[in-house]
Amino acid sequence: MIIEREGDKDWADQILKAEDEIYSEEVDLLQLLTNAAFNPEKSGSTQATQKI
């Protein structure tokens, strides 16, 4: 990321911090499937995923 922004380390730190917040939540597989089945529009799941 730093190379993409031509050495802008502050920008890279901001992006990493934002991404860290995204991935901080842990969900087990059964909960993930339940979320996909009951909230398809929110989770972005397809009809095939909902059938599982």
C-alpha positions in Angstrom: 0.0 0.0 0.0 2.8 2.4 0.8 4.2 1.8 -2.7 0.8 2.5 -4.3 0.6 5.8 -2.6 4.2 6.7 -3.3 5.5 6.4 0.2 2.5 7.8 2.1 2.8 5.8 5.3 0.1 7.8 7.1 -2.5 6.8 4.4 -1.4 3.1 4.6 -1.8 3.2 8.4 -5.3 4.6 8.1 -6.3 1.9 5.6 -4.8 -0.9 7.8 -6.7 0.5 10.9 -10.0 0.5 9.0 -9.5 -3.0 7.7 -8.5 -4.2 11.1 -11.9 -3.1 12.4 -13.7 -5.0 9.6 -12.0 -8.3 10.3 -12.1 -8.1 14.1 -15.5 -9.8 14.5 -15.3 -13.6 14.6 -18.3 -15.8 13.6 -18.4 -19.5 13.5 -19.6 -21.4 10.4 -23.1 -22.2 11.7 -23.7 -18.6 12.7 -22.5 -17.4 9.3 -24.9 -19.8 7.5 -27.7 -18.7 9.8 -27.0 -15.0 9.0 -27.0 -15.8 5.3 -30.3 -17.7 5.4 -32.2 -15.2 7.6 -30.7 -12.0 6.3 -29.8 -12.6 2.6 -29.9 -9.0 1.5 -27.7 -7.8 4.4 -25.2 -10.6 4.1 -25.2 -10.5 0.3 -25.9 -14.2 0.0 -27.3 -15.9 -3.1 -30.3 -18.2 -3.2 -28.0 -21.2 -3.5 -26.3 -20.2 -0.3 -29.6 -19.8 1.5 -30.6 -23.4 0.6 -27.5 -24.7 2.4 
